[in-house]
């Protein structure tokens, strides 16, 4: 089956966190007499589709290179959380009725529409601490969401403190809820609190 790219393109004018600038500059061009075409990038490691390392919210915790790649590759369940208006709390997790044995869950929410907004919206759907605690209790190893943050500060600390990988900034607008195989590999940036990633989904036949 074809792979579905659920990554957000890194480009000028893209939605980013407030006060989190992005620069893409062609510093050498063949058309201008350069030997090659050469582009420089400057942006936060939490730009677009990215993975949070535990040390992003937990001081002294492991950085991005400590995340096992196997955690980011494997069966994943895309769930329809469009009914959530703001916080994915424990009651919302209970309503989603995640099947036993689910290890990776990707939340498809109403925030998908925010990718077409003029700028960053702080009022996006995400986890609160109770929702994060519910995921930990279910044995979830990876939680992903279709906007720039998986949850509030407390939710991050719960997830990252428990070793749950946070995958943020997905574009799930073309993805139907269901079972997929996730392939997501963040850039290897030793010591970093996060890293940009390319994320792909492969439908799993029922």
SVG drawing of the C-alpha trace seen along z (x, -y; Angstrom):
<svg xmlns="http://www.w3.org/2000/svg" viewBox="-18 -37 50 45">
<polyline fill="none" stroke="black" stroke-width="0.4" points="0.0,0.0 1.2,-3.6 2.9,-5.5 1.1,-8.6 3.4,-11.5 2.0,-13.2 4.9,-15.6 4.5,-19.4 6.8,-20.9 9.5,-23.2 8.9,-26.4 8.8,-30.2 5.5,-31.4 4.7,-28.0 2.9,-27.9 5.5,-28.0 5.5,-28.7 5.3,-32.4 8.7,-34.1 10.2,-31.0 11.6,-32.3 12.5,-30.3 15.1,-31.2 15.5,-29.5 18.2,-31.2 19.8,-30.2 23.4,-31.3 24.9,-30.1 23.2,-29.7 24.5,-28.3 22.4,-30.9 24.4,-33.6 27.8,-32.1 28.1,-29.7 29.6,-26.3 26.5,-24.7 23.1,-25.6 23.4,-25.8 20.7,-26.5 21.0,-27.3 18.3,-26.6 17.9,-28.1 15.0,-27.1 14.0,-25.6 14.2,-21.8 10.5,-22.1 9.5,-23.4 7.0,-21.5 6.8,-17.7 9.2,-16.9 9.9,-14.6 10.3,-15.9 13.2,-14.5 12.6,-13.9 15.0,-16.7 12.7,-19.2 10.6,-19.4 12.5,-17.2 15.9,-18.7 18.7,-16.1 16.6,-13.6 17.8,-11.9 18.2,-13.9 17.0,-13.0 19.7,-10.4 18.5,-8.2 15.1,-7.6 15.1,-4.1 14.3,-4.2 12.1,-1.1 9.7,-3.2 9.1,-5.4 8.5,-2.5 5.6,-0.1 1.9,0.2 0.0,-3.0 -3.6,-3.8 -5.0,-7.0 -8.0,-8.0 -10.8,-10.4 -10.7,-13.0 -12.7,-15.6 -15.3,-15.6 -12.7,-17.2 -13.1,-21.0 -9.9,-21.8 -8.4,-19.3 -7.9,-15.6 -8.5,-14.5 -8.9,-11.1 -12.6,-11.0 -11.8,-11.6 -9.2,-8.8 -11.8,-6.5 -14.3,-7.5 -11.8,-6.7 -11.7,-3.1 -8.1,-2.3 -7.8,1.4 -5.7,3.4 -2.1,3.6 -2.1,0.3 1.4,-1.2 1.3,-4.2 -1.6,-6.5 -2.0,-9.5 -4.8,-12.0 -6.7,-13.5 -8.4,-16.6 -10.2,-19.7 -6.9,-21.5 -6.1,-20.3 -7.9,-23.3 -5.3,-25.6 -2.6,-24.6 -4.5,-26.9 -4.6,-29.9 -2.6,-33.0 -0.5,-32.3 0.0,-30.2 -3.1,-29.5 -2.6,-28.8 -6.1,-27.4 -5.4,-24.1 -6.6,-20.7 -4.1,-18.8 -3.7,-16.6 -4.0,-17.7 -2.2,-15.9 -5.1,-13.5 -5.2,-12.5 -1.4,-12.0 -1.7,-9.9 -4.4,-7.8 -2.1,-7.1 0.8,-6.1 -1.5,-3.7 -2.5,-2.1 1.1,-1.4 1.3,-3.8 4.9,-4.2 4.3,-7.0 1.6,-9.7 1.3,-12.0 -1.0,-14.9 -1.9,-17.1 -0.7,-20.4 2.5,-21.8 2.0,-20.5 1.0,-17.2 -0.2,-18.8 0.2,-21.5 3.3,-21.7 2.0,-19.1 1.0,-16.7 4.5,-16.9 6.1,-16.2 3.9,-13.2 4.6,-11.7 8.3,-12.5 8.9,-11.6 7.4,-8.1 9.4,-7.6 6.5,-8.2 7.7,-9.7 5.8,-12.9 5.4,-13.3 4.1,-16.7 3.2,-18.7 1.6,-15.9 -0.7,-16.6 -3.5,-14.0 -6.0,-15.8 -5.8,-13.1 -5.7,-10.2 -8.8,-8.3 -8.9,-6.9 -7.7,-3.3 -4.6,-1.1 -1.4,-2.1 2.4,-1.4 4.3,-4.4 7.7,-5.2 9.2,-8.3 12.9,-9.1 14.0,-12.3 17.4,-13.9 20.2,-12.6 21.3,-15.7 23.1,-14.6 22.2,-16.5 19.2,-18.2 15.8,-18.5 14.0,-17.6 14.5,-17.0 12.6,-17.6 11.3,-14.4 9.8,-12.9 6.7,-10.9 5.0,-8.4 2.0,-6.1 1.3,-2.9 -2.2,-1.5 -2.6,1.9 -5.0,4.2 -7.8,5.5"/>
</svg>
